[in-house]
Amino acid sequence: FNLTENAIKYNRPGGSVRLSVTPEPEKLLIRVSDTGPGIPERFQRSIFQPFFRVDKSRSREYGGVGLGLSLVWEIVKLHGGTVCVENSSEAGTTVAVSLPLR
């Protein structure tokens, strides 16, 4: 939920969000893609830290306290999976979650 909510919240006006689920032999790969402004490379690991925000000047505008993606990180980790920014540019961002099937 937090990945999808962020993809909607931080998207461009009129942008789109796409979800995909791909079963692989040993894992399930979930991707959330948006058409937002992208996440600078230097912040792509930091976004999963508690209370981190890429644009601190807009934090009140969007609400929340910056815990959503850190919760995603912890929940995915507890299930033995991984989460990462798969790619990001001015055309949008894709976050990938990989969860083991066993």
MMTF fields as JSON, N, C-alpha, C and O atoms, coordinates in Angstrom:
{
  "mmtfVersion": "1.0.0",
  "mmtfProducer": "UNKNOWN",
  "numBonds": 407,
  "numAtoms": 408,
  "numGroups": 102,
  "numChains": 1,
  "numModels": 1,
  "chainsPerModel": [1],
  "groupsPerChain": [102],
  "chainIdList": ["A"],
  "bondAtomList": [4, 2, 8, 6, 12, 10, 16, 14, 20, 18, 24, 22, 28, 26, 32, 30, 36, 34, 40, 38, 44, 42, 48, 46, 52, 50, 56, 54, 60, 58, 64, 62, 68, 66, 72, 70, 76, 74, 80, 78, 84, 82, 88, 86, 92, 90, 96, 94, 100, 98, 104, 102, 108, 106, 112, 110, 116, 114, 120, 118, 124, 122, 128, 126, 132, 130, 136, 134, 140, 138, 144, 142, 148, 146, 152, 150, 156, 154, 160, 158, 164, 162, 168, 166, 172, 170, 176, 174, 180, 178, 184, 182, 188, 186, 192, 190, 196, 194, 200, 198, 204, 202, 208, 206, 212, 210, 216, 214, 220, 218, 224, 222, 228, 226, 232, 230, 236, 234, 240, 238, 244, 242, 248, 246, 252, 250, 256, 254, 260, 258, 264, 262, 268, 266, 272, 270, 276, 274, 280, 278, 284, 282, 288, 286, 292, 290, 296, 294, 300, 298, 304, 302, 308, 306, 312, 310, 316, 314, 320, 318, 324, 322, 328, 326, 332, 330, 336, 334, 340, 338, 344, 342, 348, 346, 352, 350, 356, 354, 360, 358, 364, 362, 368, 366, 372, 370, 376, 374, 380, 378, 384, 382, 388, 386, 392, 390, 396, 394, 400, 398, 404, 402],
  "bondOrderList": [1, 1, 1, 1, 1, 1, 1, 1, 1, 1, 1, 1, 1, 1, 1, 1, 1, 1, 1, 1, 1, 1, 1, 1, 1, 1, 1, 1, 1, 1, 1, 1, 1, 1, 1, 1, 1, 1, 1, 1, 1, 1, 1, 1, 1, 1, 1, 1, 1, 1, 1, 1, 1, 1, 1, 1, 1, 1, 1, 1, 1, 1, 1, 1, 1, 1, 1, 1, 1, 1, 1, 1, 1, 1, 1, 1, 1, 1, 1, 1, 1, 1, 1, 1, 1, 1, 1, 1, 1, 1, 1, 1, 1, 1, 1, 1, 1, 1, 1, 1, 1],
  "groupList": [{"groupName": "PHE", "atomNameList": ["N", "CA", "C", "O"], "elementList": ["N", "C", "C", "O"], "formalChargeList": [0, 0, 0, 0], "bondAtomList": [1, 0, 2, 1, 3, 2], "bondOrderList": [1, 1, 2], "singleLetterCode": "F", "chemCompType": "L-PEPTIDE LINKING"}, {"groupName": "ASN", "atomNameList": ["N", "CA", "C", "O"], "elementList": ["N", "C", "C", "O"], "formalChargeList": [0, 0, 0, 0], "bondAtomList": [1, 0, 2, 1, 3, 2], "bondOrderList": [1, 1, 2], "singleLetterCode": "N", "chemCompType": "L-PEPTIDE LINKING"}, {"groupName": "LEU", "atomNameList": ["N", "CA", "C", "O"], "elementList": ["N", "C", "C", "O"], "formalChargeList": [0, 0, 0, 0], "bondAtomList": [1, 0, 2, 1, 3, 2], "bondOrderList": [1, 1, 2], "singleLetterCode": "L", "chemCompType": "L-PEPTIDE LINKING"}, {"groupName": "THR", "atomNameList": ["N", "CA", "C", "O"], "elementList": ["N", "C", "C", "O"], "formalChargeList": [0, 0, 0, 0], "bondAtomList": [1, 0, 2, 1, 3, 2], "bondOrderList": [1, 1, 2], "singleLetterCode": "T", "chemCompType": "L-PEPTIDE LINKING"}, {"groupName": "GLU", "atomNameList": ["N", "CA", "C", "O"], "elementList": ["N", "C", "C", "O"], "formalChargeList": [0, 0, 0, 0], "bondAtomList": [1, 0, 2, 1, 3, 2], "bondOrderList": [1, 1, 2], "singleLetterCode": "E", "chemCompType": "L-PEPTIDE LINKING"}, {"groupName": "ALA", "atomNameList": ["N", "CA", "C", "O"], "elementList": ["N", "C", "C", "O"], "formalChargeList": [0, 0, 0, 0], "bondAtomList": [1, 0, 2, 1, 3, 2], "bondOrderList": [1, 1, 2], "singleLetterCode": "A", "chemCompType": "L-PEPTIDE LINKING"}, {"groupName": "ILE", "atomNameList": ["N", "CA", "C", "O"], "elementList": ["N", "C", "C", "O"], "formalChargeList": [0, 0, 0, 0], "bondAtomList": [1, 0, 2, 1, 3, 2], "bondOrderList": [1, 1, 2], "singleLetterCode": "I", "chemCompType": "L-PEPTIDE LINKING"}, {"groupName": "LYS", "atomNameList": ["N", "CA", "C", "O"], "elementList": ["N", "C", "C", "O"], "formalChargeList": [0, 0, 0, 0], "bondAtomList": [1, 0, 2, 1, 3, 2], "bondOrderList": [1, 1, 2], "singleLetterCode": "K", "chemCompType": "L-PEPTIDE LINKING"}, {"groupName": "TYR", "atomNameList": ["N", "CA", "C", "O"], "elementList": ["N", "C", "C", "O"], "formalChargeList": [0, 0, 0, 0], "bondAtomList": [1, 0, 2, 1, 3, 2], "bondOrderList": [1, 1, 2], "singleLetterCode": "Y", "chemCompType": "L-PEPTIDE LINKING"}, {"groupName": "ARG", "atomNameList": ["N", "CA", "C", "O"], "elementList": ["N", "C", "C", "O"], "formalChargeList": [0, 0, 0, 0], "bondAtomList": [1, 0, 2, 1, 3, 2], "bondOrderList": [1, 1, 2], "singleLetterCode": "R", "chemCompType": "L-PEPTIDE LINKING"}, {"groupName": "PRO", "atomNameList": ["N", "CA", "C", "O"], "elementList": ["N", "C", "C", "O"], "formalChargeList": [0, 0, 0, 0], "bondAtomList": [1, 0, 2, 1, 3, 2], "bondOrderList": [1, 1, 2], "singleLetterCode": "P", "chemCompType": "L-PEPTIDE LINKING"}, {"groupName": "GLY", "atomNameList": ["N", "CA", "C", "O"], "elementList": ["N", "C", "C", "O"], "formalChargeList": [0, 0, 0, 0], "bondAtomList": [1, 0, 2, 1, 3, 2], "bondOrderList": [1, 1, 2], "singleLetterCode": "G", "chemCompType": "PEPTIDE LINKING"}, {"groupName": "SER", "atomNameList": ["N", "CA", "C", "O"], "elementList": ["N", "C", "C", "O"], "formalChargeList": [0, 0, 0, 0], "bondAtomList": [1, 0, 2, 1, 3, 2], "bondOrderList": [1, 1, 2], "singleLetterCode": "S", "chemCompType": "L-PEPTIDE LINKING"}, {"groupName": "VAL", "atomNameList": ["N", "CA", "C", "O"], "elementList": ["N", "C", "C", "O"], "formalChargeList": [0, 0, 0, 0], "bondAtomList": [1, 0, 2, 1, 3, 2], "bondOrderList": [1, 1, 2], "singleLetterCode": "V", "chemCompType": "L-PEPTIDE LINKING"}, {"groupName": "ASP", "atomNameList": ["N", "CA", "C", "O"], "elementList": ["N", "C", "C", "O"], "formalChargeList": [0, 0, 0, 0], "bondAtomList": [1, 0, 2, 1, 3, 2], "bondOrderList": [1, 1, 2], "singleLetterCode": "D", "chemCompType": "L-PEPTIDE LINKING"}, {"groupName": "GLN", "atomNameList": ["N", "CA", "C", "O"], "elementList": ["N", "C", "C", "O"], "formalChargeList": [0, 0, 0, 0], "bondAtomList": [1, 0, 2, 1, 3, 2], "bondOrderList": [1, 1, 2], "singleLetterCode": "Q", "chemCompType": "L-PEPTIDE LINKING"}, {"groupName": "TRP", "atomNameList": ["N", "CA", "C", "O"], "elementList": ["N", "C", "C", "O"], "formalChargeList": [0, 0, 0, 0], "bondAtomList": [1, 0, 2, 1, 3, 2], "bondOrderList": [1, 1, 2], "singleLetterCode": "W", "chemCompType": "L-PEPTIDE LINKING"}, {"groupName": "HIS", "atomNameList": ["N", "CA", "C", "O"], "elementList": ["N", "C", "C", "O"], "formalChargeList": [0, 0, 0, 0], "bondAtomList": [1, 0, 2, 1, 3, 2], "bondOrderList": [1, 1, 2], "singleLetterCode": "H", "chemCompType": "L-PEPTIDE LINKING"}, {"groupName": "CYS", "atomNameList": ["N", "CA", "C", "O"], "elementList": ["N", "C", "C", "O"], "formalChargeList": [0, 0, 0, 0], "bondAtomList": [1, 0, 2, 1, 3, 2], "bondOrderList": [1, 1, 2], "singleLetterCode": "C", "chemCompType": "L-PEPTIDE LINKING"}],
  "groupTypeList": [0, 1, 2, 3, 4, 1, 5, 6, 7, 8, 1, 9, 10, 11, 11, 12, 13, 9, 2, 12, 13, 3, 10, 4, 10, 4, 7, 2, 2, 6, 9, 13, 12, 14, 3, 11, 10, 11, 6, 10, 4, 9, 0, 15, 9, 12, 6, 0, 15, 10, 0, 0, 9, 13, 14, 7, 12, 9, 12, 9, 4, 8, 11, 11, 13, 11, 2, 11, 2, 12, 2, 13, 16, 4, 6, 13, 7, 2, 17, 11, 11, 3, 13, 18, 13, 4, 1, 12, 12, 4, 5, 11, 3, 3, 13, 5, 13, 12, 2, 10, 2, 9],
  "groupIdList": [1, 2, 3, 4, 5, 6, 7, 8, 9, 10, 11, 12, 13, 14, 15, 16, 17, 18, 19, 20, 21, 22, 23, 24, 25, 26, 27, 28, 29, 30, 31, 32, 33, 34, 35, 36, 37, 38, 39, 40, 41, 42, 43, 44, 45, 46, 47, 48, 49, 50, 51, 52, 53, 54, 55, 56, 57, 58, 59, 60, 61, 62, 63, 64, 65, 66, 67, 68, 69, 70, 71, 72, 73, 74, 75, 76, 77, 78, 79, 80, 81, 82, 83, 84, 85, 86, 87, 88, 89, 90, 91, 92, 93, 94, 95, 96, 97, 98, 99, 100, 101, 102],
  "secStructList": [7, 2, 2, 2, 2, 2, 2, 2, 2, 6, 1, 7, 6, 6, 7, 7, 3, 3, 3, 3, 3, 3, 3, 7, 1, 1, 3, 3, 3, 3, 3, 3, 3, 3, 7, 1, 1, 7, 7, 7, 4, 4, 4, 6, 6, 4, 4, 4, 1, 6, 6, 7, 7, 1, 7, 4, 4, 4, 2, 2, 2, 2, 7, 1, 7, 1, 7, 2, 2, 2, 2, 2, 2, 2, 2, 2, 2, 2, 6, 6, 7, 3, 3, 3, 3, 3, 3, 3, 3, 6, 6, 3, 3, 3, 3, 3, 3, 3, 3, 3, 7, 7],
  "xCoordList": [0.816, 0.0, 0.864, 0.592, 1.885, 2.734, 3.45, 3.602, 3.889, 4.542, 3.566, 3.904, 2.369, 1.358, 0.929, 0.776, 0.736, 0.341, 1.397, 1.047, 2.667, 3.727, 3.787, 4.007, 3.59, 3.611, 2.506, 2.699, 1.371, 0.265, 0.55, 0.412, 0.943, 1.134, 2.225, 2.056, 3.334, 4.472, 4.547, 5.584, 3.477, 3.415, 3.144, 2.834, 3.259, 2.901, 1.38, 0.716, 0.825, -0.615, -0.932, -0.274, -1.929, -2.294, -1.393, -1.541, -0.448, 0.48, -0.211, -1.407, 0.54, -0.028, 0.849, 2.029, 0.232, 0.912, 0.602, -0.538, 1.611, 1.419, 1.967, 3.069, 1.185, 1.598, 1.734, 0.898, 2.782, 2.913, 3.392, 4.153, 2.927, 3.332, 3.795, 3.048, 5.041, 5.626, 6.108, 7.044, 5.474, 5.985, 7.222, 7.227, 8.257, 9.478, 9.676, 8.971, 10.615, 10.75, 10.889, 10.285, 11.669, 11.931, 11.35, 11.408, 10.784, 10.332, 9.158, 8.827, 8.556, 7.505, 8.061, 8.545, 8.001, 8.54, 7.381, 6.572, 7.319, 6.275, 6.937, 7.922, 6.4, 6.94, 5.845, 4.712, 6.21, 5.333, 6.057, 7.141, 5.446, 6.058, 5.171, 3.945, 5.797, 5.041, 5.681, 6.748, 5.012, 5.525, 5.918, 5.877, 6.3, 6.701, 8.057, 8.645, 8.555, 9.803, 11.073, 12.161, 10.962, 12.133, 12.765, 12.465, 13.64, 14.359, 15.839, 16.384, 16.497, 17.93, 18.694, 18.389, 19.674, 20.427, 21.005, 21.036, 21.457, 22.081, 21.089, 21.504, 19.785, 18.771, 18.083, 17.255, 18.402, 17.642, 17.733, 16.817, 18.772, 18.854, 18.278, 17.702, 18.435, 17.99, 16.481, 15.996, 15.723, 14.264, 13.662, 12.526, 14.407, 13.905, 14.265, 13.932, 14.94, 15.272, 14.108, 13.448, 13.854, 12.751, 12.921, 14.02, 11.836, 11.716, 12.444, 12.478, 13.025, 13.731, 12.747, 11.756, 13.023, 12.243, 13.206, 14.167, 12.941, 13.796, 13.657, 14.657, 12.418, 12.164, 11.534, 10.312, 12.356, 11.869, 10.984, 10.165, 11.125, 10.329, 8.864, 8.01, 8.556, 7.182, 6.545, 5.46, 7.19, 6.719, 5.334, 4.528, 5.039, 3.711, 2.634, 1.494, 2.996, 2.046, 1.513, 0.333, 2.367, 1.977, 1.515, 0.929, 1.76, 1.36, 2.274, 3.294, 1.904, 2.723, 3.957, 4.241, 4.678, 5.869, 7.139, 8.205, 7.031, 8.22, 8.535, 9.699, 7.52, 7.758, 7.3, 7.66, 6.523, 5.926, 6.918, 6.752, 7.946, 8.907, 9.816, 10.292, 10.066, 10.865, 10.049, 10.613, 8.735, 7.88, 7.87, 7.914, 7.814, 7.898, 9.193, 9.184, 10.307, 11.628, 11.611, 12.039, 11.119, 11.113, 10.198, 10.573, 9.016, 8.068, 8.617, 8.551, 9.157, 9.737, 10.912, 11.048, 11.753, 12.903, 12.44, 13.025, 11.391, 10.863, 10.356, 10.34, 9.949, 9.474, 10.598, 10.353, 11.845, 12.995, 13.206, 13.904, 12.614, 12.725, 13.6, 14.271, 13.573, 14.329, 13.438, 12.46, 13.794, 13.112, 14.181, 15.135, 14.015, 14.986, 14.353, 13.321, 15.004, 14.638, 15.294, 16.519, 14.479, 15.008, 15.526, 16.587, 14.778, 15.247, 14.466, 13.332, 15.083, 14.453, 15.086, 16.306, 14.236, 14.691, 13.626, 12.648, 13.805, 12.808, 11.483, 10.466, 11.492, 10.276, 9.522, 8.428, 10.081, 9.393, 10.321, 11.531, 9.716, 10.457, 9.781, 8.555, 10.585, 10.087, 10.762, 11.988, 9.933, 10.424, 10.064, 8.927, 11.041, 10.849, 10.926, 11.815, 9.982, 9.954, 10.076, 9.316, 11.015, 11.208, 10.93, 11.539, 10.003, 9.644, 9.842, 9.384, 10.513, 10.684, 9.353, 8.465, 9.214, 7.961, 7.867, 6.782, 8.979, 8.937, 8.803, 8.75],
  "yCoordList": [-1.19, 0.0, 1.26, 2.188, 1.307, 2.499, 2.802, 3.97, 1.782, 2.026, 2.652, 3.612, 2.108, 2.632, 4.034, 4.91, 4.249, 5.572, 6.619, 7.711, 6.307, 7.248, 7.498, 8.628, 6.442, 6.601, 7.555, 8.316, 7.52, 8.424, 9.82, 10.812, 9.889, 11.167, 12.027, 13.239, 11.42, 12.175, 12.182, 12.526, 11.811, 11.782, 13.168, 14.097, 13.306, 14.561, 14.638, 13.602, 15.83, 15.944, 15.253, 15.502, 14.399, 13.658, 12.483, 11.841, 12.181, 11.07, 9.731, 9.673, 8.672, 7.333, 6.487, 6.767, 5.453, 4.488, 3.102, 2.811, 2.263, 0.905, -0.092, 0.072, -1.114, -2.206, -3.466, -3.742, -4.229, -5.521, -6.559, -6.261, -7.771, -8.897, -10.001, -10.446, -10.433, -11.439, -12.619, -12.481, -13.782, -14.961, -15.492, -15.643, -15.769, -16.362, -17.682, -17.946, -18.514, -19.838, -19.837, -20.67, -18.922, -18.925, -17.725, -17.663, -16.768, -15.54, -14.915, -15.3, -13.957, -13.139, -11.727, -11.173, -11.144, -9.808, -8.834, -8.98, -7.844, -6.821, -5.507, -5.106, -4.839, -3.544, -2.487, -2.711, -1.328, -0.166, 0.929, 1.365, 1.37, 2.378, 3.607, 3.499, 4.773, 6.014, 6.88, 6.56, 7.975, 8.92, 10.237, 11.297, 10.151, 11.325, 11.858, 11.388, 12.844, 13.519, 12.712, 13.148, 11.57, 10.745, 11.046, 12.054, 10.157, 10.277, 10.386, 9.484, 11.462, 11.579, 10.352, 9.821, 9.921, 8.709, 8.754, 7.731, 9.906, 10.002, 9.739, 9.494, 9.786, 9.552, 8.187, 7.848, 7.415, 6.193, 5.137, 4.325, 5.118, 4.192, 4.841, 4.163, 6.141, 6.874, 6.897, 7.028, 6.774, 6.876, 5.792, 5.928, 4.722, 3.639, 3.834, 2.99, 4.935, 5.238, 5.982, 6.791, 5.711, 6.411, 7.923, 8.444, 8.608, 10.07, 10.771, 12.001, 10.031, 10.672, 11.196, 10.537, 12.38, 12.964, 13.572, 14.247, 13.33, 13.882, 15.389, 16.106, 15.882, 17.329, 17.761, 17.737, 18.152, 18.511, 19.751, 19.924, 20.612, 21.833, 21.551, 22.404, 20.355, 20.033, 19.026, 18.522, 18.72, 17.663, 17.94, 17.016, 19.158, 19.47, 19.384, 19.016, 19.723, 19.682, 18.267, 18.095, 17.255, 15.877, 15.121, 14.046, 15.647, 14.955, 13.783, 13.589, 13.002, 11.864, 12.312, 13.503, 11.32, 11.622, 10.988, 11.081, 10.35, 9.763, 8.369, 7.969, 7.617, 6.25, 5.182, 4.015, 5.548, 4.574, 3.649, 2.43, 4.199, 3.345, 2.576, 1.495, 3.12, 2.347, 1.143, 0.085, 1.301, 0.165, -0.875, -2.074, -0.429, -1.359, -2.156, -3.381, -1.456, -2.102, -3.185, -4.315, -2.829, -3.773, -4.964, -6.096, -4.735, -5.83, -6.776, -7.996, -6.216, -7.051, -7.856, -9.043, -7.22, -7.898, -9.044, -10.126, -8.812, -9.856, -11.064, -12.179, -10.848, -11.943, -12.539, -13.373, -12.102, -12.659, -12.081, -12.675, -10.938, -10.338, -9.106, -8.767, -8.441, -7.213, -6.168, -6.499, -4.914, -3.805, -2.808, -2.554, -2.244, -1.27, -0.396, -0.73, 0.729, 1.558, 0.877, 0.862, 0.325, -0.401, 0.571, 0.354, 1.625, 2.688, 3.954, 3.904, 5.08, 6.366, 7.407, 7.462, 8.23, 9.309, 10.394, 10.3, 11.399, 12.457, 11.952, 12.64, 10.742, 10.143, 9.286, 8.809, 9.08, 8.278, 7.355, 7.325, 6.602, 5.714, 4.352, 4.255, 3.306, 1.955, 1.415, 1.377, 0.998, 0.354, -1.124, -1.472, -1.985, -3.435, -4.096, -3.808, -4.987, -5.814, -7.257, -7.714, -7.974, -9.384, -10.179, -9.934, -11.134, -11.946, -13.434, -13.896, -14.171, -15.597, -16.329, -15.965, -17.358, -18.116, -19.16, -19.673, -19.474, -20.475, -19.804, -20.477],
  "zCoordList": [0.0, 0.0, 0.0, -0.761, 0.83, 0.921, -0.394, -0.753, -1.113, -2.401, -3.394, -4.086, -3.458, -4.378, -3.974, -4.826, -2.686, -2.199, -2.563, -3.011, -2.38, -2.729, -4.235, -4.672, -5.026, -6.483, -6.94, -7.889, -6.282, -6.606, -6.064, -6.779, -4.814, -4.123, -4.761, -4.892, -5.155, -5.669, -7.193, -7.76, -7.847, -9.3, -9.862, -9.115, -11.147, -11.818, -11.948, -11.984, -12.017, -12.292, -13.627, -14.637, -13.612, -14.816, -15.112, -16.152, -14.208, -14.396, -14.204, -13.919, -14.36, -14.196, -13.275, -13.069, -12.736, -11.876, -12.435, -12.8, -12.498, -12.998, -11.98, -11.457, -11.715, -10.832, -11.665, -12.526, -11.41, -12.084, -11.075, -10.155, -11.278, -10.443, -11.387, -12.259, -11.199, -12.074, -11.242, -10.454, -11.41, -10.702, -11.424, -12.646, -10.655, -11.172, -10.435, -9.461, -10.872, -10.256, -8.725, -8.05, -8.187, -6.75, -6.004, -4.776, -6.757, -6.102, -6.85, -7.971, -6.2, -6.771, -6.887, -5.899, -8.061, -8.287, -8.479, -9.395, -7.601, -7.651, -8.021, -7.401, -9.029, -9.441, -9.369, -9.794, -8.819, -8.795, -9.567, -9.178, -10.669, -11.534, -11.609, -11.643, -11.634, -11.789, -12.865, -13.389, -13.18, -14.175, -13.517, -14.142, -12.247, -11.479, -11.896, -12.87, -11.156, -11.521, -11.253, -11.627, -10.627, -10.355, -9.009, -8.37, -8.596, -7.331, -7.677, -8.313, -7.277, -7.576, -7.062, -5.994, -7.826, -7.488, -6.078, -5.394, -5.64, -4.311, -3.178, -2.045, -3.465, -2.432, -2.548, -1.702, -3.556, -3.828, -2.735, -2.604, -1.969, -0.814, 0.44, 1.291, 0.546, 1.741, 1.908, 3.032, 0.819, 0.927, 1.811, 2.267, 2.059, 2.908, 4.383, 5.214, 4.715, 6.109, 6.76, 6.109, 8.04, 8.733, 8.68, 8.869, 8.426, 8.438, 7.298, 7.269, 6.36, 5.254, 4.225, 3.909, 3.705, 2.614, 1.601, 1.97, 0.34, -0.708, -0.726, -0.773, -0.688, -0.742, 0.572, 0.717, 1.516, 2.85, 2.838, 3.741, 1.845, 1.786, 1.483, 1.726, 0.951, 0.594, 1.54, 1.252, 2.662, 3.541, 4.113, 4.219, 4.477, 5.022, 3.95, 4.233, 2.734, 1.63, 1.408, 1.102, 1.559, 1.293, 2.529, 2.402, 3.708, 4.927, 5.238, 4.577, 6.248, 6.649, 7.42, 7.547, 7.929, 8.719, 8.147, 8.755, 6.992, 6.377, 6.859, 6.869, 7.261, 7.727, 6.742, 6.896, 5.747, 4.833, 4.168, 4.217, 3.547, 2.841, 3.784, 3.438, 4.982, 5.946, 6.435, 6.712, 6.542, 6.902, 5.794, 6.068, 4.545, 3.414, 3.511, 3.39, 3.73, 3.838, 4.928, 4.696, 6.098, 7.229, 6.983, 7.287, 6.445, 6.198, 5.14, 5.297, 4.064, 3.011, 3.571, 3.273, 4.373, 4.992, 5.896, 5.871, 6.693, 7.574, 6.793, 7.314, 5.56, 4.705, 3.862, 2.991, 4.128, 3.424, 2.033, 1.212, 1.767, 0.441, 0.417, 1.392, -0.736, -0.933, -1.599, -2.269, -1.402, -2.071, -2.501, -1.766, -3.698, -4.197, -5.267, -5.849, -5.506, -6.648, -7.849, -7.974, -8.713, -9.87, -10.933, -11.519, -11.172, -12.052, -11.755, -11.278, -12.04, -11.796, -12.704, -12.859, -13.299, -14.169, -14.162, -13.421, -14.964, -15.06, -15.615, -15.525, -16.194, -16.762, -15.752, -16.052, -14.561, -13.554, -12.796, -13.018, -11.895, -11.003, -10.954, -10.995, -10.866, -10.625, -9.375, -9.274, -8.426, -7.21, -7.332, -7.65, -7.076, -7.191, -5.831, -5.028, -5.587, -4.383, -4.82, -5.674, -4.249, -4.547, -3.274, -2.233, -3.368, -2.203, -2.541, -3.586, -1.672, -1.934, -1.888, -1.117, -2.714, -2.751, -1.638, -1.364, -1.004, 0.076, 1.404, 2.434]
}
